[in-house]
């Protein structure tokens, strides 16, 4: 085997929808969400092959500054030293994300480059729980794409129906989004948060 032709995989860990409260003992649907986040980050801390962590939204449940600080606290407690990117969910405030998630390992850039892939982080937050990709966001997408690479798009809201109640809070301009993808064949995959379960389509 020609080892010169072997390319190291670019490994992404996606986490999403931690729905934190300022009080670390508060529960969301019966789960102590801060403890869940600590467990997840502790696991990632020991995954030596992970290149980046990407958080795909809904950091907060109570919309308090304290909940954003708890997220930062969890990353620090777990001593995460992997580049950590993020995008907003419907519960999040973009300004608060940028205010609290500062300094290494956090990185607010929305374009992540590997040797042959681009990972592009899209803001699908709107004024209500449903998602919307603005004209400005879709124009940005067209502008930043490197046609010599393949693209993975990541966003909070799901751009295709998944068959249960969360669909009423999905991406409202799905048709416009999929039309844009038809124009950019180098886009190969999409990942989202929001649906609160693992699902491959």
N, C-alpha and C positions, 0 to 999 in steps of 0.2 A: 504494500500500500504506500502511495506517495503521501507522506505526512505533510508535505508542503501544500497539498490541496485541501487539507482538513481545515475547516473554519470553526473556531470556537463558537458555540451557540451564544446568543445574546439572551439572557434569562431575565424575565420580568416577573416580579411578584405583584399581583394586583390585590389590594384590599379596598373595602368599600363599606359604606353605611354603618358606621359604628354608633351613630345617634347618641352622642355623649351628653351628659348633664354636668353642671358645675359640681354637684355632689357625686363623688365617685361611688356611692352606694345605691344610687337611684337605679331602678330597673325599667327596662323597655320590653314589653311583652314577656315579662317574667325572667328576663336575663339581666344580670349585672353587667352592663355593657362595657364599663371601664375594665373590669376583669377580663372580659372577652378580648379586648384590644391588647391588654398586657400579654395574654396567652399567645395571641397571634404574632405580636412583635417579638416575643421571646423565641418563638419557633424560627422566625425569619433571621434573627440574630445568629443562629447556628447553621444557616443554609449558606455554605461557602460559595455556591455557584451563582447566587443571585447578583445581577449587575445593577438593577434599579428596583425601587419600590414605587408603585404608582397608586395613589389614593384617588378613587373615582367618586368621591362626593358623599354628602350627608354626614359630615363630621358631627354636627350638633343636633340635639333634639329640643333643648330648651332655649336655643338661640342666644345664650349668654356668653359674655366674654370668658367667663370661667370655664365653659365647656371647651373652648378653643385652647385655653391654657392646659386643661387636663390632657388633651391630645399631645401637646408639646411635652408635658411632663412624662407621658407614657413612652414617647420616643427616647427621651433622655434617660429614664429609669432603665429601659432595656438596652441602652448604650448602642443604639442603631448607628452604624457608620457606613451605611449604604446610601447612595444618592436617592433622595426621597422627593418625588414630584407629586403634584396634586391638581385637582380641578374641582369646581363647585357642584354640589347637588342642590336640589330644590330647597332644602332646609338651610343652606349655607349663605353667608354673606361674603361676597368676594373680597370686600375691603378687610373684613376680619381675618380671612384666610391669609391675605398678604401681610397683615399687621402682626399676626402671631406666629406664622410658620416662616420664620426668618433664621438665617444662619445655618451652617452645615448641621445636619445633612439635607435640610430643605432646599429646594430649587424651584423657583416659580416659572422657569422657562416652560414653554408648551410645545417645543420641538426637541425630541431626543434622537440622536443620531447613532447608528452603529455602522459597521462597514458596508452593509447592503440593505439596511432597513431604516425607515424613519418612523418614529412613534409620535403621533400628533394628538395633542390633548385639546378637545373641543369643549367650549362652554355652552351647555344646552339649558342653562337656568333661564326661567322666565318669571313673570310676575305672579304665577300660580304654580301649583304642584306639577303641572304638565310641563313638558320640555319643548323648547323651540330653538332651532339653529338660525340665528339671524342672517340677513343678507351679508352683513359685515363679516360674520364668522365664516360663511361659505366662500366669500371672496378671499379671506385670509388663507383658507385651505388651499384654494387654487394657486395662490401666490407662493406659498412656502414649499409646495411639493417639488421634490427632486425626481424627475422622471427616470433617472438612472438607478433609482432604488425602488423597493417595494414599501408600501405604507400599511401600518396598523393604526386605525383611528380608535381613540378612547374617549368616552363621554359618560355622563351620568345616566341619562334617560335612554331607554331601549327604543331603537328605531324600527322595531318589528313587533307585532303583537305576539304575546306569549301565552294567551289563553286563560287569563284569570283577571281578577278585579283591578290589578295594577295597570292594565291596559288603558284605563280611562285617564291615567296620569303619565302616559308614554309620550313619545315625541309627536307633536301635533302636525308638523310639516314633513311627515314621512315621504310623501310623494316627491317633494322638492329635493329632499336629501338623496333619495335613490336616483333621481334624475342626474344630480351632480356626480354621483358615483359612476354612472354610465359614461360620463365624459372623462373619467380618470381611471383607466383600467389598471394602473399600477397599484391601486388600493386593493389589498388582498384580504383584510380582516377588520372586524370591528369588535370592540369589547366595551361593555357598559357596567354600571352598577344598578341600583334602584329596585331590582326585582326580588332581592332578598332570597335568592337561591341560585344554585349552580345550574346552568343550562347552556348546552351547545347546540347551535343551529347552523 
